[in-house]
Amino acid sequence: MSAATNPWLTRMKALPAPRARVLCFPFAGGTSAVYRAWQDRFPADVEVCAVNLPGRGSRFTEPPIRRMDALLDGLCSGLTPFLDRPFAVFGHSLGAVIAFEWCRLLPDRGLPSPLRLFASGARGPQLPDPYSPIHHLPPDEFVHQMQVRYAGIPAEILAEPDLLALLLPPLQADLELFETYAFRPGPALDFPIAVFGGRQDHRLDDRQYQAWRQMTSRPVDFAMFDGGHFFVQESAAEVAAAVARTLARDLDGA
């Protein structure tokens, strides 16, 4: 599988010889479009790439993956061609958990580790989910619970039943993946973590953010942005700029 034809990653601007890459994992139900505007916030020699999960976007015809171990196997094989340069990893919400677990597997697979993990909009993965599962609910109740918990479905999609019907299968599959995920203790990561949160995200508190400190033997930084759970969209320019600044420092110190 060549980088040019790889379905697992969208390169926002394919560079022949990038100095570094940022691999961005989407939130539940998200696609690569979330990170489309990020490239302009980075230096010309840094390539921004968005992870494409099956069941949505360019992989709409594929069945979504509902279990973490199966997804990680696919990611390890699919993303390997892009690890030939220094790289950082960014994940938001569910994407942060997937990114964390993928990073944990890299040494066991003989693959390089990232310069840094950016864990955005997520509690420490070792903490239990305080909410009851909803992935199995009928569509109407599932949508209601998604809005109560995350305000996660835009009004323009809620107003279009046909569009909502297309969104729900991958979204429910992602919630199943998240709600069946079980953290397994293991060695601490050997690279730093940057934890991002939304100032108006009332689902998460400082204790849950601070729990990321237990996941690495290296420093953990914290930054807060305006917005609720989806501050990665509400404050997109600020989040991308913060990642770019931090990556620049990491590269200078590499």
VOGU-3710 file (C-alpha; in Angstrom, 3 decimals, decimal comma):
1> msaatnpwlt> 0,000/0,000/0,000  1,640/3,246/-1,139  1,236/6,586/0,603  -0,417/8,001/-2,510  -3,237/5,420/-2,553  -3,540/4,786/1,184  -7,185/5,056/2,327  -6,227/5,585/5,974  -4,884/9,110/5,628  -5,740/12,340/3,829
11> rmkalpapra> -2,743/14,603/3,287  -4,013/18,174/3,288  -1,089/19,231/1,106  1,135/16,365/0,011  4,760/17,425/0,355  7,609/15,574/-1,404  9,929/15,745/1,620  8,216/17,173/4,712  10,278/18,000/7,762  7,513/16,572/9,944
21> rvlcfpfagg> 3,915/15,393/9,909  0,939/15,900/12,200  -1,451/12,928/12,200  -4,928/14,038/13,296  -7,561/11,626/14,605  -11,237/12,690/14,373  -13,895/12,708/17,075  -16,809/10,247/16,974  -18,567/10,444/13,625  -15,962/12,905/12,348
31> tsavyrawqd> -14,139/12,955/9,029  -10,939/14,449/7,674  -12,883/17,640/6,892  -12,466/18,690/10,548  -8,774/19,353/9,873  -8,996/20,665/6,311  -8,048/24,254/7,208  -5,178/23,337/9,522  -2,451/23,235/6,872  -2,431/27,038/6,578
41> rfpadvevca> -1,523/27,310/10,283  1,673/25,290/9,915  5,060/26,005/8,336  5,411/25,103/4,675  7,566/22,063/5,501  5,077/20,443/7,916  2,457/18,132/6,422  -0,947/17,976/8,124  -2,658/14,605/7,683  -6,105/13,485/8,828
51> vnlpgrgsrf> -6,853/9,875/9,703  -9,743/8,357/7,737  -11,710/5,737/9,643  -13,907/3,229/7,766  -17,604/3,987/7,391  -17,514/7,726/6,698  -16,133/10,327/4,294  -14,002/8,809/1,534  -14,534/5,348/3,100  -18,313/5,608/3,329
61> teppirrmda> -18,936/2,258/1,610  -16,818/0,316/4,117  -18,332/-1,052/7,324  -17,321/0,926/10,415  -15,087/-0,760/12,978  -16,739/-1,289/16,354  -13,898/-2,661/18,511  -10,664/-0,947/19,504  -8,297/-3,874/18,902  -9,534/-4,375/15,342
71> lldglcsglt> -9,195/-0,666/14,617  -5,665/-0,540/16,026  -4,571/-3,420/13,798  -5,782/-1,511/10,763  -4,147/1,711/11,895  -0,788/0,062/12,550  -0,601/-1,306/9,018  -2,296/1,642/7,321  -0,296/4,469/8,891  3,168/2,878/8,796
81> pfldrpfavf> 4,111/4,458/5,419  3,715/7,909/7,001  6,091/7,332/9,912  9,254/7,948/7,876  9,505/11,521/9,209  9,297/13,006/12,698  5,611/13,199/13,587  3,172/14,358/16,230  -0,271/12,909/16,918  -3,445/14,881/17,639
91> ghslgaviaf> -6,772/13,368/18,648  -10,008/14,937/19,837  -12,443/13,188/22,210  -12,733/9,584/20,980  -9,865/10,430/18,635  -7,629/11,134/21,636  -8,312/7,670/23,063  -7,674/5,974/19,711  -4,498/8,012/19,213  -3,255/7,128/22,701
101> ewcrllpdrg> -3,817/3,403/22,222  -2,187/3,482/18,777  0,855/5,285/20,196  1,148/2,626/22,909  1,364/-0,106/20,262  4,089/1,476/18,146  7,142/0,246/20,120  5,784/-3,324/20,167  5,431/-3,189/16,388  8,973/-1,885/15,929
111> lpsplrlfas> 7,668/1,487/14,771  8,885/4,951/15,803  7,118/6,926/18,504  5,781/10,450/18,005  7,432/13,601/19,240  4,267/14,306/21,240  0,648/13,294/21,722  -1,955/16,071/21,745  -4,915/14,736/23,762  -7,830/17,087/23,126
121> gargpqlpdp> -11,260/17,099/24,755  -10,761/13,810/26,605  -10,334/12,579/30,148  -7,409/10,356/31,062  -8,127/6,977/29,421  -7,692/5,056/32,670  -10,720/6,780/34,202  -14,093/4,999/33,948  -16,815/6,400/31,733  -19,292/8,161/34,059
131> yspihhlppd> -22,130/7,770/31,539  -24,283/4,756/30,730  -23,993/3,300/27,193  -26,195/4,747/24,465  -24,900/3,150/21,256  -27,626/0,478/21,320  -30,553/2,896/21,632  -33,160/3,422/18,874  -32,200/6,293/16,541  -34,485/8,954/18,051
141> efvhqmqvry> -33,364/8,268/21,613  -29,722/7,991/20,539  -29,894/11,413/18,882  -31,547/12,893/21,976  -28,840/11,517/24,262  -26,074/12,726/21,941  -27,488/16,227/22,140  -27,905/16,113/25,919  -24,386/14,821/26,525  -22,340/16,417/23,763
151> agipaeilae> -24,519/18,830/21,759  -22,716/16,935/19,046  -25,051/16,981/16,031  -25,339/20,328/14,213  -28,816/21,829/13,850  -28,577/21,818/10,058  -28,123/18,035/10,105  -30,944/17,511/12,588  -33,195/19,445/10,201  -32,413/17,066/7,305
161> pdllalllpp> -33,675/13,524/8,045  -31,919/12,003/5,024  -28,585/13,534/6,015  -29,059/12,462/9,623  -29,754/8,902/8,477  -26,364/8,866/6,719  -24,549/10,181/9,780  -26,053/7,872/12,391  -24,503/4,469/11,454  -20,848/5,561/11,750
171> lqadlelfet> -21,662/7,712/14,774  -23,356/4,854/16,614  -20,504/2,533/15,635  -17,982/5,006/17,057  -19,968/5,240/20,292  -19,987/1,442/20,465  -16,212/1,427/20,017  -15,854/4,013/22,775  -18,338/2,436/25,179  -16,837/-1,061/24,846
181> yafrpgpald> -13,255/0,187/25,206  -11,466/-1,123/28,299  -8,209/0,475/29,394  -5,403/-1,995/30,080  -2,486/-0,873/32,282  0,889/-0,819/30,580  4,219/0,996/30,439  4,059/4,778/30,492  4,633/6,589/27,218  8,150/7,916/26,704
191> fpiavfggrq> 7,208/11,209/25,057  5,358/14,321/26,258  1,618/14,912/26,123  -0,218/18,187/25,578  -3,757/18,168/26,973  -6,306/20,574/25,453  -9,719/21,395/26,915  -12,717/23,628/26,266  -13,484/26,304/28,841  -17,225/25,699/28,454
201> dhrlddrqyq> -16,994/21,901/28,213  -18,812/20,988/31,414  -18,451/17,249/30,779  -14,799/17,357/31,825  -13,030/18,780/34,852  -9,460/19,444/35,913  -9,115/16,092/37,692  -9,957/14,267/34,476  -7,480/16,318/32,458  -4,761/15,895/35,090
211> awrqmtsrpv> -5,161/12,109/34,873  -3,156/12,225/31,635  -0,058/12,822/33,789  -0,145/9,139/34,735  0,115/8,071/31,091  3,661/9,280/30,400  7,050/9,526/32,064  7,627/12,833/30,299  6,165/16,321/30,895  2,462/17,043/30,381
221> dfamfdgghf> 1,280/20,511/29,336  -2,255/21,896/29,566  -4,078/24,525/27,511  -7,702/25,691/27,523  -9,658/27,167/24,610  -12,976/28,935/24,207  -15,848/26,607/23,404  -17,697/23,539/24,596  -16,878/19,915/23,881  -16,282/20,723/20,216
231> fvqesaaeva> -13,920/23,629/20,833  -11,667/22,000/18,221  -14,154/23,426/15,704  -15,266/26,533/17,608  -11,655/27,653/18,187  -10,126/25,816/15,233  -7,574/28,483/14,321  -6,357/28,832/17,901  -6,077/25,068/18,418  -4,165/24,555/15,175
241> aavartlard> -1,839/27,449/15,986  -1,127/25,992/19,441  -0,259/22,617/17,913  2,008/24,323/15,369  3,854/26,313/18,053  4,366/23,280/20,270  5,531/21,119/17,374  8,043/23,796/16,352  9,548/23,689/19,845  9,625/19,893/19,810
251> ldga> 11,382/19,849/16,440  13,952/22,395/17,570  14,717/20,213/20,571  14,753/16,909/18,681
//
